[in-house]
């Protein structure tokens, strides 16, 4: 069974409000997640945070497989860092970018 989902986690941890999960997309090798999440955080605090994005393959009766992910924040590099700075600079504006999944910074799904 093919089932994929995304996990967004704003760190350092802000409790349960820090993590968002998308709906799980089943039976597709090319899932699209057209979902929006909002974090209730002061703009001045955002610069000290990072956003971990991880992609998971969910199998019934088996452990979940980490597919890959990426991290946006001041410790990011290249396009991911540029994207983070654009978001900080353009408060209340949607800044969309594509990012390649990395296998580093493995984030637990729970």
C-alpha positions in Angstrom: 0.0 0.0 0.0 1.2 3.4 -0.9 0.4 6.2 1.6 2.3 9.4 2.1 2.1 12.3 4.4 4.0 15.5 5.4 4.9 16.7 8.9 5.7 20.3 9.6 7.4 21.1 12.9 8.3 24.6 14.1 11.4 24.3 16.4 12.6 24.8 19.1 9.4 23.1 20.3 6.4 25.2 21.2 4.4 22.2 22.5 1.5 20.6 20.6 0.9 23.7 18.5 4.3 23.3 16.9 3.5 20.3 14.7 1.1 20.0 11.8 0.4 16.9 9.7 -1.2 16.8 6.3 -3.9 14.4 5.2 -2.4 11.1 4.1 -2.5 10.6 0.4 -3.1 6.9 -0.6 -2.4 4.9 -3.8 -0.3 7.5 -5.6 3.4 7.8 -6.3 3.0 11.6 -6.9 1.0 13.0 -4.0 0.0 16.6 -4.0 -0.5 18.3 -0.7 -2.4 21.6 -1.2 -2.8 22.4 2.4 -2.0 25.5 4.4 -0.9 25.8 8.0 -0.7 28.8 10.3 1.5 29.3 13.3 0.5 31.7 16.0 3.8 33.3 16.7 5.3 36.8 17.0 7.1 37.9 13.9 10.1 38.8 16.0 10.3 35.3 17.5 10.2 33.6 14.1 13.9 34.4 13.3 14.9 32.2 16.2 12.9 29.2 14.9 13.3 26.7 12.1 10.7 24.8 10.2 11.4 21.1 9.7 9.4 19.5 6.8 9.5 15.7 6.6 7.8 13.2 4.2 6.7 9.8 5.4 5.5 6.6 3.8 2.9 5.1 6.0 2.4 1.3 5.9 -0.3 -0.4 7.9 1.1 -2.8 10.5 4.7 -1.7 9.8 6.9 1.2 11.1 6.6 4.4 9.1 9.4 5.0 6.6 11.2 8.4 6.4 11.4 9.4 2.7 13.2 12.7 3.2 12.7 16.3 4.3 14.2 19.8 4.5 14.6 22.5 7.0 14.0 26.2 6.6 15.7 28.6 9.1 18.8 30.6 9.8 20.9 27.4 10.0 19.8 26.4 6.5 21.9 26.8 3.4 21.4 28.0 -0.2 17.9 28.2 -1.5 16.4 27.1 1.8 18.1 29.9 3.7 17.1 32.4 1.0 13.5 31.3 1.2 13.5 31.7 5.0 14.9 35.3 4.7 12.3 36.1 2.1 9.5 34.9 4.5 11.0 37.0 7.4 11.3 40.0 5.2 7.8 39.8 3.7 5.5 39.5 6.7 2.0 38.2 6.0 2.8 37.4 2.4 2.8 33.9 0.9 6.2 32.9 -0.4 6.2 29.6 -2.3 9.3 27.7 -3.4 10.2 24.2 -4.4 12.8 22.4 -2.3 14.6 19.1 -2.9 14.2 16.5 -0.2 17.3 15.7 1.8 18.0 12.6 3.9 19.6 14.6 6.6 17.9 16.0 9.8 15.7 13.0 10.2 12.7 14.1 12.3 10.6 11.7 14.3 7.0 11.4 12.9 5.4 11.3 16.3 
